[in-house]
Amino acid sequence: MKVIIIGDGRHSQVIQEMISALPEYKIVAVLDDKYEEPFYAKGITYAEISFIYMLLTANTKVVVAIGSNESRKNIVENLPLIAEQYLTVIHPSAVISPSASIGYGTVVMPNAAVNARSRIGQHSIINTGSIIEHDNLVENYTHISPNATLAGQVSIGEGSHICSSATIIPGKNIGNWSIVGAGSTVLNDIPSYSKAVGSPTRIIEKSFISKVQNK
């Protein structure tokens, strides 16, 4: 399977290494708008994102390898691709329950765990060593950072970012496009468009006028 990577920043480098280690995939292009002129190196085409239309074939999948949740959403919404054209990338060391589901375009990093009946949306990042316990719902364009833990029956809204080593206790809900700070412990629901930090968390910022919300 041929793979086109969109984005060539630091997050993309991790995903490129993951895909390169999987024998069933071959990276044929890395597209980023920082490349004003296309060039070819070590069997890979480097060009701006619009170059994708010259490369897509029936045997090609796409990964949007950009760390920003909002940027990932913007790119996906501006590409006329169907969900099935995006590749879901799962590192061999990740543990995925057979009853869990992982959406198109999502990347599951090394040593992550997704347990029974959890549902992960599209174009999300389940980062290194993170734990998604049973019966979680993680919506599209989210980022669960390294070593974060979602206990059972947690709901994470679209575009939210759970930062490194944060813990969310069972049954709590994180709204859309919110941020839970690194090392935080969430004991109560967090509304949409909020930033919460601390152990236990407290909301330090609310933004009801969101760029994402207004798109």
C-alpha positions as CSV (number, residue, x, y, z in Angstrom):
1,M,0.0,0.0,0.0
2,K,1.4,3.4,-1.0
3,V,1.1,6.2,1.6
4,I,1.0,10.0,1.2
5,I,1.9,11.9,4.3
6,I,0.5,15.4,4.7
7,G,2.7,17.6,7.0
8,D,6.4,17.4,7.5
9,G,6.9,18.8,11.0
10,R,8.1,17.1,14.2
11,H,4.9,15.1,14.7
12,S,5.1,13.9,11.1
13,Q,8.6,12.6,11.6
14,V,7.3,10.2,14.3
15,I,4.5,9.0,12.0
16,Q,6.9,8.6,9.1
17,E,9.2,6.3,11.2
18,M,6.2,4.3,12.3
19,I,5.0,3.7,8.7
20,S,8.5,3.0,7.4
21,A,8.7,0.2,10.0
22,L,5.6,-1.5,8.7
23,P,6.5,-3.7,5.7
24,E,3.0,-3.5,4.1
25,Y,3.3,0.3,3.6
26,K,5.5,2.4,1.4
27,I,5.7,6.2,1.8
28,V,5.7,7.7,-1.7
29,A,5.2,11.4,-0.9
30,V,5.5,13.9,1.9
31,L,3.5,17.0,1.2
32,D,3.8,20.3,3.1
33,D,3.2,23.9,1.9
34,K,6.7,24.8,3.0
35,Y,7.9,23.1,-0.2
36,E,7.4,25.7,-2.9
37,E,9.0,23.5,-5.6
38,P,8.6,19.7,-5.8
39,F,11.7,17.5,-5.5
40,Y,12.5,13.8,-5.2
41,A,14.7,12.3,-2.6
42,K,15.3,8.6,-1.6
43,G,12.2,7.4,-3.4
44,I,9.9,10.0,-1.9
45,T,8.3,13.1,-3.6
46,Y,8.3,16.3,-1.5
47,A,5.9,19.0,-2.6
48,E,3.1,21.3,-1.5
49,I,-0.2,19.8,-0.4
50,S,-2.0,20.6,-3.7
51,F,0.4,18.1,-5.4
52,I,-1.7,15.3,-3.9
53,Y,-4.0,15.4,-6.9
54,M,-1.1,14.2,-9.1
55,L,-0.3,11.3,-6.8
56,L,-3.5,9.7,-5.7
57,T,-4.3,6.3,-7.1
58,A,-6.6,3.4,-6.1
59,N,-3.7,1.9,-4.2
60,T,-2.8,5.0,-2.2
61,K,-3.8,6.1,1.3
62,V,-3.3,9.4,3.0
63,V,-2.3,10.3,6.6
64,V,-2.6,13.9,7.9
65,A,0.4,14.0,10.1
66,I,0.0,17.3,11.8
67,G,-0.1,17.7,15.6
68,S,-2.5,20.7,15.8
69,N,-6.1,19.4,16.1
70,E,-7.5,22.4,14.4
71,S,-5.1,22.3,11.5
72,R,-5.7,18.6,11.0
73,K,-9.5,19.3,10.8
74,N,-9.0,22.2,8.4
75,I,-6.9,20.1,6.0
76,V,-9.3,17.2,6.0
77,E,-12.2,19.4,5.3
78,N,-10.5,21.1,2.4
79,L,-9.4,17.8,0.7
80,P,-12.1,16.1,-1.4
81,L,-11.3,12.7,-0.1
82,I,-13.7,10.1,1.3
83,A,-13.0,8.6,4.8
84,E,-11.8,5.3,3.3
85,Q,-8.9,7.0,1.6
86,Y,-7.3,7.8,4.9
87,L,-5.0,5.3,6.5
88,T,-5.3,4.3,10.2
89,V,-1.8,3.7,11.6
90,I,-1.4,1.5,14.6
91,H,2.0,0.7,16.0
92,P,2.7,-3.0,16.5
93,S,3.3,-2.5,20.3
94,A,-0.1,-0.9,20.9
95,V,-2.8,-3.1,22.4
96,I,-6.2,-2.7,20.8
97,S,-9.2,-4.6,22.1
98,P,-11.0,-6.6,19.4
99,S,-14.3,-4.9,20.5
100,A,-12.8,-1.4,20.2
101,S,-13.0,0.7,17.0
102,I,-10.5,3.1,15.6
103,G,-11.5,5.7,13.0
104,Y,-10.0,6.5,9.6
105,G,-6.9,8.6,9.7
106,T,-6.2,8.1,13.4
107,V,-2.7,7.2,14.6
108,V,-2.1,5.0,17.6
109,M,1.4,5.3,18.9
110,P,3.7,2.8,20.6
111,N,2.6,1.1,23.9
112,A,-0.8,2.7,23.8
113,A,-3.8,0.7,25.0
114,V,-7.4,0.9,23.8
115,N,-9.7,-1.4,25.8
116,A,-13.0,-3.1,25.4
117,R,-15.8,-1.3,23.5
118,S,-14.0,2.0,23.3
119,R,-14.6,4.1,20.2
120,I,-12.0,6.4,18.8
121,G,-13.0,8.8,16.1
122,Q,-11.3,9.9,12.9
123,H,-8.0,11.8,12.5
124,S,-7.1,11.6,16.2
125,I,-3.8,11.0,17.9
126,I,-3.5,8.3,20.6
127,N,0.0,9.1,21.7
128,T,2.7,7.0,23.3
129,G,1.8,5.0,26.4
130,S,-1.7,6.5,26.7
131,I,-4.5,4.4,28.2
132,I,-8.0,4.4,26.8
133,E,-10.0,2.2,29.2
134,H,-13.2,0.4,28.5
135,D,-16.3,2.0,27.0
136,N,-14.7,5.4,26.2
137,L,-15.9,7.7,23.4
138,V,-13.1,9.8,21.9
139,E,-14.5,12.0,19.1
140,N,-12.8,13.2,15.9
141,Y,-9.6,15.4,15.8
142,T,-8.6,14.7,19.4
143,H,-5.2,14.3,20.9
144,I,-4.6,12.0,23.9
145,S,-1.0,12.8,24.8
146,P,1.7,10.5,26.2
147,N,0.8,8.6,29.4
148,A,-2.6,10.2,29.7
149,T,-5.2,7.9,31.2
150,L,-8.9,7.9,30.4
151,A,-10.7,5.6,32.9
152,G,-13.9,3.8,32.0
153,Q,-16.9,5.4,30.3
154,V,-15.1,8.8,29.7
155,S,-16.3,11.0,26.8
156,I,-13.9,13.3,25.0
157,G,-15.4,15.9,22.6
158,E,-14.3,16.8,19.2
159,G,-10.9,18.5,18.9
160,S,-10.0,18.3,22.6
161,H,-6.5,17.8,23.9
162,I,-5.7,15.7,26.9
163,C,-2.1,16.6,27.8
164,S,0.7,14.4,29.0
165,S,0.0,12.3,32.1
166,A,-3.4,13.7,32.8
167,T,-6.0,11.4,34.4
168,I,-9.7,11.5,33.9
169,I,-11.8,9.5,36.4
170,P,-14.6,7.2,35.3
171,G,-17.7,8.6,33.7
172,K,-16.6,12.2,33.2
173,N,-17.2,14.2,30.0
174,I,-14.8,16.6,28.3
175,G,-16.5,19.0,25.9
176,N,-15.5,20.0,22.4
177,W,-12.2,21.8,21.8
178,S,-11.1,21.8,25.4
179,I,-7.6,21.4,26.9
180,V,-6.8,19.4,30.0
181,G,-3.3,20.4,31.2
182,A,-0.4,18.0,31.8
183,G,-0.5,16.0,35.0
184,S,-4.1,17.1,35.8
185,T,-6.7,15.0,37.5
186,V,-10.2,15.5,36.2
187,L,-12.9,14.8,38.9
188,N,-15.7,16.8,37.2
189,D,-17.0,17.4,33.7
190,I,-15.2,20.0,31.7
191,P,-17.4,22.2,29.4
192,S,-16.6,22.9,25.8
193,Y,-14.0,25.5,24.8
194,S,-12.3,25.4,28.2
195,K,-8.8,25.0,29.6
196,A,-8.5,23.1,32.8
197,V,-5.4,22.4,34.9
198,G,-4.4,21.1,38.3
199,S,-5.1,18.1,40.5
200,P,-8.1,18.3,40.9
201,T,-8.6,20.4,37.9
202,R,-9.9,24.0,37.9
203,I,-11.0,25.9,34.8
204,I,-8.6,28.7,34.1
205,E,-10.0,29.9,30.8
206,K,-13.2,29.7,28.8
207,S,-13.6,30.8,25.2
208,F,-17.2,30.8,24.0
209,I,-16.2,32.6,20.7
210,S,-14.0,30.0,19.1
211,K,-12.4,30.0,15.7
212,V,-13.2,26.4,15.4
213,Q,-16.8,26.8,16.5
214,N,-17.5,29.5,13.9
215,K,-16.2,27.4,11.0
